[in-house]
């Protein structure tokens, strides 16, 4: 029986899990802390406030694309 295709699926699943764990556990909190510690105000602060949300959405879309 040929099992070459199964390695690709499990490898992709592991890659998705690593990307999500690193993105959610490391990247988003660091970006949020950096934004909170900066002295940026006004419209720039509003736009930067959405950056962690955008990162989360990008991770979600990337994971969904790899699963599909």
LODRENLUM-322888 format. One record per residue: residue in three letters; x, y, z of N, C-alpha, C in turn. Coordinates in nm, 4 decimals. Layout:
ala; X; Y; Z; X; Y; Z; X; Y; Z
...
END
This chain:
unk; 0.0841; -0.1181; 0.0000; 0.0000; 0.0000; 0.0000; 0.0890; 0.1250; 0.0000
unk; 0.0542; 0.2236; -0.0788; 0.1299; 0.3471; -0.0924; 0.0819; 0.4481; 0.0120
unk; 0.1723; 0.4947; 0.0989; 0.1353; 0.5872; 0.2063; 0.2087; 0.7214; 0.1956
unk; 0.2510; 0.7577; 0.0788; 0.3258; 0.8822; 0.0637; 0.2409; 1.0053; 0.0958
unk; 0.1143; 1.0049; 0.0619; 0.0277; 1.1203; 0.0839; -0.0023; 1.1466; 0.2299
unk; 0.0056; 1.0460; 0.3141; -0.0270; 1.0637; 0.4553; 0.0778; 1.1465; 0.5272
unk; 0.2028; 1.1362; 0.4867; 0.3078; 1.2155; 0.5492; 0.2891; 1.3633; 0.5243
unk; 0.2412; 1.3976; 0.4064; 0.2182; 1.5389; 0.3755; 0.1076; 1.5994; 0.4583
unk; 0.0033; 1.5227; 0.4821; -0.1085; 1.5732; 0.5615; -0.0670; 1.5921; 0.7063
unk; 0.0022; 1.4938; 0.7632; 0.0439; 1.5075; 0.9030; 0.1497; 1.6159; 0.9172
unk; 0.2367; 1.6294; 0.8184; 0.3360; 1.7363; 0.8224; 0.2722; 1.8740; 0.8160
unk; 0.1691; 1.8876; 0.7323; 0.0978; 2.0152; 0.7223; 0.0249; 2.0459; 0.8525
unk; -0.0345; 1.9427; 0.9147; -0.1055; 1.9630; 1.0409; -0.0096; 2.0072; 1.1510
unk; 0.1082; 1.9458; 1.1565; 0.2076; 1.9850; 1.2558; 0.2546; 2.1279; 1.2301
unk; 0.2734; 2.1642; 1.1043; 0.3144; 2.3004; 1.0704; 0.2081; 2.4018; 1.1108
unk; 0.0824; 2.3676; 1.0915; -0.0271; 2.4564; 1.1317; -0.0258; 2.4763; 1.2819
unk; -0.0120; 2.3679; 1.3567; -0.0127; 2.3774; 1.5026; 0.1044; 2.4612; 1.5531
unk; 0.2233; 2.4412; 1.4971; 0.3401; 2.5194; 1.5394; 0.3195; 2.6674; 1.5077
unk; 0.2683; 2.6976; 1.3896; 0.2453; 2.8377; 1.3511; 0.1428; 2.9040; 1.4416
unk; 0.0360; 2.8324; 1.4743; -0.0681; 2.8900; 1.5598; -0.0153; 2.9105; 1.7013
unk; 0.0583; 2.8136; 1.7544; 0.1119; 2.8267; 1.8904; 0.2115; 2.9423; 1.8987
unk; 0.3006; 2.9519; 1.8013; 0.3976; 3.0609; 1.8023; 0.3284; 3.1949; 1.7795
unk; 0.2346; 3.1979; 1.6864; 0.1654; 3.3235; 1.6566; 0.0819; 3.3742; 1.7722
unk; 0.0027; 3.2849; 1.8311; -0.0877; 3.3267; 1.9384; -0.0134; 3.3410; 2.0703
unk; 0.0811; 3.2526; 2.0973; 0.1492; 3.2529; 2.2262; 0.2653; 3.3485; 2.2364
unk; 0.3243; 3.3849; 2.1251; 0.4448; 3.4676; 2.1296; 0.4260; 3.5993; 2.0554
unk; 0.3903; 3.5921; 1.9292; 0.3886; 3.7112; 1.8451; 0.2842; 3.8137; 1.8880
unk; 0.1612; 3.7700; 1.9060; 0.0542; 3.8650; 1.9397; 0.0788; 3.9328; 2.0749
unk; 0.1173; 3.8604; 2.1831; 0.1452; 3.9316; 2.3088; 0.2625; 4.0295; 2.3000
unk; 0.3663; 3.9943; 2.2231; 0.4802; 4.0853; 2.2100; 0.4387; 4.2114; 2.1356
unk; 0.3629; 4.1955; 2.0285; 0.3156; 4.3125; 1.9533; 0.2245; 4.3979; 2.0409
unk; 0.1355; 4.3342; 2.1167; 0.0438; 4.4087; 2.2040; 0.1209; 4.4849; 2.3119
unk; 0.2199; 4.4225; 2.3728; 0.2992; 4.4892; 2.4760; 0.3785; 4.6059; 2.4184
unk; 0.4333; 4.5880; 2.3003; 0.5089; 4.6950; 2.2356; 0.4198; 4.8145; 2.2052
unk; 0.2997; 4.7869; 2.1581; 0.2055; 4.8957; 2.1295; 0.1640; 4.9663; 2.2573
unk; 0.1378; 4.8882; 2.3633; 0.0973; 4.9488; 2.4907; 0.2071; 5.0339; 2.5525
unk; 0.3335; 4.9937; 2.5360; 0.4453; 5.0677; 2.5953; 0.4889; 5.1875; 2.5127
unk; 0.4389; 5.2002; 2.3926; 0.4792; 5.3135; 2.3092; 0.4004; 5.4384; 2.3492
unk; 0.4507; 5.5507; 2.3077; 0.3848; 5.6775; 2.3401; 0.3070; 5.7310; 2.2201
unk; 0.2536; 5.6409; 2.1420; 0.1799; 5.6801; 2.0221; 0.0363; 5.7131; 2.0611
unk; -0.0153; 5.8208; 2.0043; -0.1525; 5.8622; 2.0341; -0.2266; 5.8915; 1.9039
unk; -0.3532; 5.9159; 1.9177; -0.4348; 5.9573; 1.8045; -0.4694; 5.8441; 1.7099
unk; -0.4790; 5.8793; 1.5832; -0.5185; 5.7846; 1.4798; -0.4167; 5.6712; 1.4650
unk; -0.2899; 5.7028; 1.4823; -0.1860; 5.5999; 1.4713; -0.2042; 5.4932; 1.5784
unk; -0.2349; 5.5332; 1.6997; -0.2586; 5.4379; 1.8082; -0.3818; 5.3528; 1.7794
unk; -0.4831; 5.4115; 1.7208; -0.6038; 5.3371; 1.6864; -0.5737; 5.2303; 1.5821
unk; -0.4995; 5.2687; 1.4796; -0.4652; 5.1736; 1.3742; -0.3750; 5.0632; 1.4297
unk; -0.2747; 5.0976; 1.5091; -0.1857; 4.9977; 1.5668; -0.2577; 4.9075; 1.6664
unk; -0.3646; 4.9568; 1.7270; -0.4434; 4.8752; 1.8191; -0.5092; 4.7568; 1.7497
unk; -0.5341; 4.7708; 1.6213; -0.5946; 4.6615; 1.5449; -0.4928; 4.5608; 1.4920
unk; -0.3653; 4.5898; 1.5045; -0.2619; 4.5019; 1.4517; -0.2656; 4.3597; 1.5100
unk; -0.2806; 4.3405; 1.6412; -0.2903; 4.2030; 1.6924; -0.4124; 4.1279; 1.6390
unk; -0.5218; 4.1975; 1.6190; -0.6413; 4.1338; 1.5627; -0.6144; 4.0895; 1.4193
unk; -0.5489; 4.1742; 1.3437; -0.5160; 4.1410; 1.2051; -0.4214; 4.0210; 1.1999
unk; -0.3236; 4.0165; 1.2913; -0.2334; 3.9018; 1.2968; -0.3100; 3.7729; 1.3264
unk; -0.4055; 3.7800; 1.4178; -0.4874; 3.6632; 1.4482; -0.5693; 3.6172; 1.3290
unk; -0.6254; 3.7110; 1.2558; -0.7042; 3.6772; 1.1374; -0.6161; 3.6148; 1.0304
unk; -0.4966; 3.6690; 1.0123; -0.4036; 3.6129; 0.9132; -0.3661; 3.4698; 0.9508
unk; -0.3404; 3.4439; 1.0785; -0.3100; 3.3073; 1.1223; -0.4274; 3.2141; 1.0976
unk; -0.5479; 3.2614; 1.1251; -0.6670; 3.1800; 1.1038; -0.6855; 3.1468; 0.9566
unk; -0.6690; 3.2455; 0.8706; -0.6857; 3.2236; 0.7267; -0.5759; 3.1310; 0.6738
unk; -0.4526; 3.1490; 0.7204; -0.3439; 3.0626; 0.6766; -0.3676; 2.9172; 0.7197
unk; -0.4152; 2.8995; 0.8421; -0.4444; 2.7638; 0.8888; -0.5575; 2.7016; 0.8084
unk; -0.6602; 2.7794; 0.7788; -0.7711; 2.7287; 0.7008; -0.7271; 2.6943; 0.5578
unk; -0.6377; 2.7731; 0.5014; -0.5890; 2.7451; 0.3664; -0.5056; 2.6180; 0.3622
unk; -0.4267; 2.5940; 0.4665; -0.3465; 2.4707; 0.4693; -0.4314; 2.3478; 0.4925
unk; -0.5360; 2.3619; 0.5697; -0.6254; 2.2479; 0.5941; -0.7001; 2.2115; 0.4683
unk; -0.7450; 2.3115; 0.3954; -0.8214; 2.2901; 0.2731; -0.7321; 2.2347; 0.1677
END
